[in-house]
Amino acid sequence: MIVRSGEILIKNAQTVLTMDDERSELTGSDVLIRDGVIADVGPGLVTTGEVVSAESCVVTPGLVNTHHHLFQTLTRAVPKAQDALLFGWLKTLYPIWAKFGPEEIYSSAQIGLAELALSGCSLSSDHLYLFPNGARLDDTIAAAQDIGLRFHPTRGAMSIGESAGGLPPDALVEDENTILQDSVRVIDAFHDAREGAMVRVGIAPCSPFSVTRDLMREAAILARDKRVMLHTHLAENDEDVAYSIEKFGCKPGQYAEDLGWVGQDVWHAHCVKLDGQDIDLFAKTKTGVAHCPCSNCRLGSGIAPVRSMRDAGVRVGLGVDGSASNDTSNLMAEARQAMMLQRVSLGADAMSAREALEVATRGGAEVLGRSDCGQIAVGKRADIALWDVSGIESAGSWDPAALVLAGPQKVRDLFVEGRQVVKQGCLLTVNLPLALERQTKLVGALLESV
């Protein structure tokens, strides 16, 4: 169990990349944490509490993951899915996921969140849209509480099975009244709207090809009644766009607007195929986007127009997406990939290393509606990552703060709400070898069943 200390002083950092309103970069500075909040930032600070030396470290806000399917951690590198496009990939994996239950959902979430923590992530969303054999959203929330990360789980859903023209098998879809009722249950049980909240619940019907428009409308009404956020997949690839045109007579952006799925309380995953009109709509309505560059490469979906989105004022964060479509959960690697894709598409000056890191920190916090996170500034939550730049990854670097160009992809220390979750590269909160042993057994049982 992790216990919050009264005061912790992160002392003498080589560089503090604050991501504050001025995007200040401080050298030889300290960060004082008091009761889970950043109490002071600057040189020469003192404390009677714990002191953590950061002499060889770049200090950043904790990274923020805006899109994930943690349950997929049990189905990485499935041979028949390795080279499939999105729809074929899903059809390969649906029958395996149908065998999951509460233990599989918990274990996969625990391992996925542990991997995120070791990559410097302090806040993660999750999109769980299938609930086979008694599994519930509660299982992922329990895993997040054990790991110690700030968590935004979303109650996903699929309601159109194959027999009704949808993509998923009928065994994995739910009745829409049941979906809405359980959404109310998990919001009432777990959602915390207060500043500094460790759990906030969202509502997230899976995608245009797996739920009805009625469910999308009802979900939006419910979310606004409960004052929670909305999330779904949108415009992920050409197949997705073609489906929307064929079934709904419009492109995905128009589909979202017609159903009330735009606004500051909405964020969409992927958005690879948004056009200029859609981008203007998202900018005008302050709709957020979870950019998932590694997954988009893995599934051959394309390169999202992130440069155009950010230039237009669209809020953009990063997501590692499901572990079966990435197949890792490393947010620092995601930031590097985001930068590289914009450069290969538009030129070497399309995205800087610091902008990529901003998208991975403050950008993600803004997408998730967390103005209290994503910055190292007085009064913000003490979600802080320390990156040791004395190692081989940064050797020869003239600018150690350019972490996504030349720097570690594993965090040295991670604090969440002022509590240390990772110390010297080791997870403090759970017995990771035991958790990995449990997951290995579950994967073995799944292999035997297919």
C-alpha positions as CSV (number, residue, x, y, z in Angstrom):
1,M,0.0,0.0,0.0
2,I,1.2,3.5,-0.8
3,V,0.9,6.2,1.9
4,R,0.9,9.9,1.1
5,S,3.6,11.8,2.8
6,G,3.1,15.3,4.3
7,E,5.9,16.8,2.3
8,I,8.3,15.6,-0.4
9,L,11.0,17.8,-2.0
10,I,12.2,16.9,-5.4
11,K,15.6,18.5,-5.2
12,N,18.0,20.1,-7.7
13,A,16.5,18.8,-11.0
14,Q,18.7,19.3,-14.1
15,T,15.7,20.6,-15.9
16,V,12.0,21.0,-14.9
17,L,9.7,21.1,-18.0
18,T,6.7,22.6,-16.3
19,M,4.2,22.7,-19.1
20,D,2.7,25.7,-17.3
21,D,1.0,28.6,-19.1
22,E,4.4,30.1,-20.0
23,R,5.9,26.7,-20.8
24,S,8.7,27.5,-18.3
25,E,11.9,25.4,-18.3
26,L,13.8,25.7,-15.0
27,T,17.4,24.5,-14.4
28,G,18.7,23.5,-11.0
29,S,15.3,23.8,-9.5
30,D,13.2,22.0,-6.9
31,V,9.5,20.9,-6.7
32,L,7.8,20.8,-3.3
33,I,4.9,18.5,-2.8
34,R,2.6,18.9,0.1
35,D,-0.5,16.7,0.8
36,G,-0.8,15.6,-2.9
37,V,-0.5,19.1,-4.4
38,I,2.5,21.1,-5.8
39,A,3.2,23.7,-3.1
40,D,6.2,25.4,-4.6
41,V,8.5,25.3,-7.6
42,G,12.0,27.0,-7.8
43,P,15.6,26.9,-6.6
44,G,16.7,26.6,-3.0
45,L,13.5,25.1,-1.5
46,V,13.7,23.3,1.9
47,T,11.6,20.8,3.7
48,T,11.5,18.9,7.0
49,G,10.0,15.9,5.0
50,E,11.5,13.5,2.5
51,V,14.1,14.7,0.0
52,V,14.4,13.0,-3.4
53,S,17.5,14.0,-5.4
54,A,16.9,14.8,-9.1
55,E,20.4,16.0,-10.0
56,S,20.7,13.9,-13.1
57,C,17.0,14.1,-14.0
58,V,14.6,15.9,-16.3
59,V,11.4,16.4,-14.4
60,T,8.0,16.5,-16.2
61,P,4.4,16.3,-15.4
62,G,3.2,12.7,-15.3
63,L,2.2,11.5,-18.8
64,V,-1.5,11.2,-19.6
65,N,-3.0,8.3,-21.6
66,T,-6.3,9.3,-23.3
67,H,-7.3,6.0,-24.9
68,H,-6.8,2.4,-24.0
69,H,-8.4,-1.1,-23.9
70,L,-6.7,-2.6,-21.0
71,F,-8.4,-5.9,-21.4
72,Q,-6.5,-6.5,-24.6
73,T,-3.2,-7.0,-22.6
74,L,-4.0,-10.7,-22.6
75,T,-4.1,-10.9,-26.4
76,R,-0.9,-9.4,-27.6
77,A,0.7,-10.6,-30.9
78,V,-2.1,-13.1,-31.6
79,P,-0.7,-14.7,-34.8
80,K,-3.9,-14.5,-37.0
81,A,-4.4,-10.8,-36.0
82,Q,-0.8,-9.7,-36.5
83,D,-1.2,-8.6,-40.1
84,A,-5.0,-7.8,-40.3
85,L,-6.7,-4.5,-40.9
86,L,-9.1,-3.2,-38.2
87,F,-12.3,-5.1,-39.1
88,G,-10.4,-8.4,-39.7
89,W,-8.4,-7.9,-36.6
90,L,-11.5,-7.4,-34.5
91,K,-13.2,-10.5,-36.0
92,T,-10.1,-12.6,-35.1
93,L,-10.1,-11.4,-31.5
94,Y,-13.8,-11.2,-30.6
95,P,-14.1,-15.0,-30.0
96,I,-11.1,-15.0,-27.7
97,W,-12.4,-12.0,-25.7
98,A,-15.7,-13.8,-25.3
99,K,-13.9,-16.3,-23.0
100,F,-12.9,-13.6,-20.5
101,G,-14.3,-13.1,-17.1
102,P,-13.6,-10.9,-14.0
103,E,-10.2,-12.4,-13.4
104,E,-9.0,-11.8,-16.9
105,I,-10.3,-8.2,-16.9
106,Y,-8.6,-7.5,-13.6
107,S,-5.3,-9.1,-14.5
108,S,-5.0,-7.5,-17.9
109,A,-5.8,-4.1,-16.4
110,Q,-3.3,-4.5,-13.7
111,I,-0.4,-5.4,-16.1
112,G,-1.4,-2.7,-18.6
113,L,-1.5,-0.1,-15.9
114,A,1.8,-1.3,-14.4
115,E,3.4,-0.9,-17.9
116,L,2.0,2.6,-18.3
117,A,3.3,3.6,-14.8
118,L,6.8,2.4,-15.7
119,S,6.7,4.6,-18.8
120,G,5.9,7.7,-16.7
121,C,2.1,7.7,-17.0
122,S,0.2,9.0,-14.0
123,L,-3.3,9.3,-15.4
124,S,-5.0,6.9,-17.8
125,S,-8.4,6.5,-19.3
126,D,-9.7,3.1,-20.3
127,H,-12.4,2.0,-22.8
128,L,-14.0,-1.3,-21.7
129,Y,-16.8,-2.2,-24.1
130,L,-17.4,-5.9,-23.5
131,F,-18.5,-7.6,-20.3
132,P,-18.5,-11.4,-20.8
133,N,-19.1,-14.0,-18.0
134,G,-19.8,-11.6,-15.2
135,A,-17.0,-9.1,-15.9
136,R,-17.7,-5.5,-14.8
137,L,-16.1,-2.1,-15.0
138,D,-15.4,-2.5,-11.3
139,D,-12.7,-5.0,-12.1
140,T,-10.6,-2.4,-13.9
141,I,-11.2,0.2,-11.2
142,A,-9.9,-2.3,-8.6
143,A,-6.7,-2.8,-10.6
144,A,-6.1,0.9,-11.0
145,Q,-6.6,1.4,-7.2
146,D,-4.0,-1.3,-6.6
147,I,-1.5,0.1,-9.0
148,G,-2.1,3.7,-7.7
149,L,-2.7,5.5,-11.0
150,R,-5.3,8.2,-11.5
151,F,-8.0,6.5,-13.6
152,H,-10.8,7.6,-16.0
153,P,-12.6,4.3,-16.8
154,T,-15.4,4.5,-19.4
155,R,-18.4,2.2,-19.4
156,G,-18.3,1.1,-23.0
157,A,-20.9,-1.0,-24.9
158,M,-21.8,-2.9,-28.0
159,S,-25.4,-3.5,-28.9
160,I,-25.5,-4.5,-32.6
161,G,-24.4,-8.1,-33.2
162,E,-23.7,-9.9,-36.4
163,S,-27.3,-11.0,-36.8
164,A,-28.4,-7.4,-36.9
165,G,-25.7,-6.2,-39.3
166,G,-23.1,-5.3,-36.8
167,L,-19.5,-6.4,-36.5
168,P,-19.3,-8.2,-33.1
169,P,-20.7,-11.6,-32.4
170,D,-24.1,-11.7,-30.8
171,A,-22.6,-13.2,-27.6
172,L,-20.7,-10.0,-26.9
173,V,-23.5,-7.5,-27.3
174,E,-25.9,-6.2,-24.6
175,D,-29.4,-5.0,-24.4
176,E,-29.4,-1.2,-24.5
177,N,-31.5,-0.7,-21.4
178,T,-29.0,-2.9,-19.5
179,I,-26.2,-0.8,-20.8
180,L,-27.7,2.5,-19.7
181,Q,-28.7,1.1,-16.3
182,D,-25.2,-0.2,-15.6
183,S,-23.8,3.1,-16.7
184,V,-25.9,4.8,-14.0
185,R,-24.7,2.2,-11.5
186,V,-21.0,2.7,-12.1
187,I,-21.2,6.5,-12.2
188,D,-23.1,6.6,-8.9
189,A,-20.7,4.1,-7.3
190,F,-17.3,5.5,-8.5
191,H,-17.4,8.9,-10.2
192,D,-15.7,11.7,-8.3
193,A,-16.2,15.1,-9.8
194,R,-14.0,16.9,-7.2
195,E,-10.6,18.4,-7.9
196,G,-7.9,15.9,-7.4
197,A,-10.2,12.9,-8.0
198,M,-8.5,9.6,-8.5
199,V,-11.5,8.1,-10.4
200,R,-13.8,9.7,-12.9
201,V,-16.2,7.6,-14.9
202,G,-17.3,8.3,-18.5
203,I,-19.8,6.8,-20.9
204,A,-18.4,5.2,-24.1
205,P,-20.5,3.3,-26.6
206,C,-17.9,1.4,-28.7
207,S,-18.2,2.7,-32.2
208,P,-20.7,3.6,-35.0
209,F,-20.4,0.0,-36.3
210,S,-21.3,-1.7,-33.0
211,V,-24.1,0.4,-31.4
212,T,-27.4,2.0,-32.6
213,R,-27.8,5.7,-33.1
214,D,-30.5,5.6,-30.4
215,L,-28.0,4.4,-27.9
216,M,-25.5,7.1,-28.9
217,R,-28.3,9.7,-28.3
218,E,-29.4,8.2,-25.0
219,A,-25.8,7.9,-23.8
220,A,-25.2,11.6,-24.6
221,I,-28.4,12.6,-22.7
222,L,-27.4,10.4,-19.7
223,A,-23.8,11.7,-19.6
224,R,-25.0,15.3,-19.6
225,D,-27.5,14.6,-16.9
226,K,-24.8,13.0,-14.8
227,R,-22.2,15.5,-15.8
228,V,-19.7,13.0,-17.0
229,M,-17.7,12.8,-20.2
230,L,-18.4,10.9,-23.5
231,H,-16.0,8.8,-25.5
232,T,-16.0,6.6,-28.6
233,H,-14.0,5.7,-31.7
234,L,-14.4,7.8,-34.7
235,A,-13.0,7.9,-38.3
236,E,-10.3,5.4,-37.5
237,N,-9.7,4.2,-41.0
238,D,-11.1,4.0,-44.5
239,E,-13.4,1.0,-43.6
240,D,-14.8,3.1,-40.7
241,V,-15.6,6.0,-43.0
242,A,-17.1,3.8,-45.7
243,Y,-19.3,2.1,-43.1
244,S,-20.6,5.5,-41.9
245,I,-21.4,6.6,-45.4
246,E,-23.2,3.3,-46.3
247,K,-25.2,3.0,-43.1
248,F,-25.8,6.6,-42.1
249,G,-25.4,8.5,-45.3
250,C,-22.8,10.8,-43.9
251,K,-19.2,11.0,-42.8
252,P,-18.1,10.4,-39.2
253,G,-17.9,14.0,-38.3
254,Q,-21.4,14.8,-39.4
255,Y,-22.6,11.6,-37.6
256,A,-21.1,12.8,-34.3
257,E,-22.6,16.2,-34.6
258,D,-26.1,14.9,-35.5
259,L,-26.1,12.7,-32.4
260,G,-24.9,15.4,-30.0
261,W,-21.4,13.9,-29.8
262,V,-19.4,17.1,-30.0
263,G,-18.5,19.5,-27.2
264,Q,-16.0,20.1,-24.4
265,D,-17.3,17.0,-22.6
266,V,-16.5,14.7,-25.6
267,W,-13.4,13.1,-26.8
268,H,-13.0,10.8,-29.8
269,A,-10.3,8.2,-30.4
270,H,-8.2,8.1,-33.5
271,C,-9.8,10.6,-35.9
272,V,-7.3,9.5,-38.6
273,K,-9.7,10.4,-41.4
274,L,-11.1,13.7,-40.3
275,D,-11.3,16.2,-43.1
276,G,-11.0,20.0,-42.8
277,Q,-14.6,20.5,-42.2
278,D,-14.6,18.0,-39.3
279,I,-11.5,19.6,-37.8
280,D,-13.2,23.1,-37.9
281,L,-16.2,21.5,-36.2
282,F,-14.1,20.0,-33.4
283,A,-12.2,23.2,-32.9
284,K,-15.4,25.3,-32.7
285,T,-17.0,22.9,-30.3
286,K,-13.9,22.2,-28.2
287,T,-14.2,18.4,-28.9
288,G,-11.1,16.4,-27.9
289,V,-9.1,13.8,-29.8
290,A,-7.1,10.9,-28.5
291,H,-4.3,10.4,-31.1
292,C,-3.0,6.8,-31.1
293,P,0.0,6.8,-33.5
294,C,1.4,3.4,-32.8
295,S,-1.9,1.6,-33.1
296,N,-2.7,3.5,-36.3
297,C,0.7,2.3,-37.7
298,R,0.2,-1.2,-36.5
299,L,-3.3,-1.6,-38.1
300,G,-2.3,0.4,-41.2
301,S,-5.0,3.0,-40.5
302,G,-3.1,6.1,-41.7
303,I,-1.6,9.2,-40.2
304,A,-4.0,11.4,-38.2
305,P,-3.9,15.1,-39.2
306,V,-2.6,16.2,-35.8
307,R,-0.7,19.3,-37.1
308,S,-3.9,20.6,-38.7
309,M,-5.9,19.8,-35.6
310,R,-3.6,21.6,-33.2
311,D,-3.2,24.6,-35.6
312,A,-7.0,24.9,-35.7
313,G,-7.2,24.7,-31.9
314,V,-8.5,21.2,-31.4
315,R,-7.5,19.7,-28.1
316,V,-5.3,16.6,-28.7
317,G,-3.9,14.0,-26.3
318,L,-2.1,10.7,-26.8
319,G,-3.4,7.2,-26.4
320,V,-1.5,3.9,-26.5
321,D,-4.8,2.2,-27.6
322,G,-5.4,-1.4,-26.9
323,S,-2.4,-3.6,-26.1
324,A,-3.5,-5.9,-28.9
325,S,-3.2,-3.2,-31.5
326,N,0.0,-1.5,-30.4
327,D,1.3,-4.0,-28.8
328,T,2.8,-2.1,-26.0
329,S,1.7,0.5,-23.4
330,N,4.6,2.9,-23.3
331,L,3.5,6.6,-23.5
332,M,7.0,8.0,-24.0
333,A,7.3,5.8,-27.1
334,E,3.9,7.0,-28.2
335,A,5.1,10.6,-27.9
336,R,8.1,9.9,-30.1
337,Q,5.9,8.1,-32.7
338,A,3.5,11.0,-32.8
339,M,6.4,13.4,-33.5
340,M,7.9,11.1,-36.2
341,L,4.6,10.6,-38.0
342,Q,3.9,14.3,-38.3
343,R,7.5,14.8,-39.6
344,V,7.4,12.1,-42.2
345,S,4.0,13.4,-43.4
346,L,4.8,17.2,-43.4
347,G,8.5,17.7,-42.9
348,A,11.1,17.8,-40.1
349,D,9.7,21.0,-38.6
350,A,6.1,19.7,-38.3
351,M,6.4,18.8,-34.6
352,S,9.2,19.5,-32.1
353,A,10.2,17.2,-29.3
354,R,8.8,19.6,-26.7
355,E,5.5,19.9,-28.5
356,A,5.2,16.1,-28.6
357,L,5.8,16.0,-24.8
358,E,3.3,18.7,-24.3
359,V,0.7,16.7,-26.1
360,A,1.6,13.7,-23.9
361,T,1.2,15.7,-20.7
362,R,-0.9,18.9,-20.6
363,G,-2.6,18.1,-23.9
364,G,-3.9,14.8,-22.5
365,A,-5.0,16.4,-19.3
366,E,-7.0,19.0,-21.2
367,V,-8.7,16.4,-23.3
368,L,-9.8,14.5,-20.2
369,G,-11.1,17.7,-18.6
370,R,-8.4,17.7,-15.9
371,S,-7.3,21.3,-15.5
372,D,-5.8,20.3,-12.1
373,C,-3.3,17.9,-13.8
374,G,-0.7,18.0,-16.6
375,Q,1.4,20.9,-15.3
376,I,4.1,21.4,-12.7
377,A,2.7,24.6,-11.2
378,V,1.7,25.7,-7.7
379,G,-1.8,24.4,-6.9
380,K,-1.8,21.6,-9.4
381,R,-1.9,17.9,-8.4
382,A,1.5,16.4,-7.7
383,D,1.6,13.9,-10.6
384,I,5.3,14.1,-11.5
385,A,7.8,12.0,-13.5
386,L,11.6,11.9,-13.0
387,W,13.6,10.8,-16.0
388,D,17.3,9.9,-15.5
389,V,19.3,11.4,-18.3
390,S,22.6,10.1,-17.1
391,G,22.2,6.8,-18.9
392,I,23.2,5.5,-22.4
393,E,19.9,6.7,-24.0
394,S,20.9,10.3,-23.4
395,A,24.6,9.9,-23.9
396,G,25.9,12.7,-26.2
397,S,22.7,14.7,-26.1
398,W,23.2,18.4,-26.2
399,D,19.7,18.9,-25.0
400,P,18.7,16.3,-22.4
401,A,15.3,17.9,-22.1
402,A,14.5,16.8,-25.7
403,L,13.4,13.4,-24.2
404,V,11.5,12.1,-27.1
405,L,14.6,12.5,-29.4
406,A,17.3,11.1,-27.0
407,G,16.2,10.0,-23.6
408,P,14.9,7.1,-21.5
409,Q,11.6,5.5,-22.2
410,K,11.3,4.1,-18.7
411,V,10.8,6.5,-15.8
412,R,13.1,6.5,-12.8
413,D,10.5,7.8,-10.3
414,L,6.8,8.5,-10.5
415,F,4.6,10.4,-8.1
416,V,0.8,10.3,-8.4
417,E,-1.2,12.6,-6.1
418,G,2.1,13.0,-4.2
419,R,2.4,9.3,-3.6
420,Q,5.4,7.4,-5.0
421,V,4.3,4.7,-7.3
422,V,7.7,4.0,-9.1
423,K,11.1,4.3,-7.4
424,Q,14.4,3.7,-9.2
425,G,12.5,2.1,-12.0
426,C,10.7,-0.4,-9.8
427,L,6.9,-0.5,-9.2
428,L,6.2,0.0,-5.5
429,T,2.5,-0.8,-5.3
430,V,2.1,-4.4,-6.4
431,N,4.2,-7.6,-6.6
432,L,4.8,-7.4,-10.3
433,P,6.5,-10.9,-10.7
434,L,3.4,-12.5,-9.1
435,A,1.1,-10.5,-11.3
436,L,3.0,-11.6,-14.4
437,E,2.9,-15.2,-13.2
438,R,-0.9,-14.9,-12.9
439,Q,-1.3,-13.4,-16.3
440,T,0.9,-16.1,-17.9
441,K,-1.4,-18.8,-16.5
442,L,-4.5,-17.0,-17.9
443,V,-2.9,-16.6,-21.3
444,G,-2.0,-20.3,-21.2
445,A,-5.6,-21.3,-20.5
446,L,-6.8,-19.1,-23.3
447,L,-4.4,-20.7,-25.7
448,E,-5.7,-24.2,-24.7
449,S,-9.3,-23.1,-25.3
450,V,-8.9,-21.9,-29.0
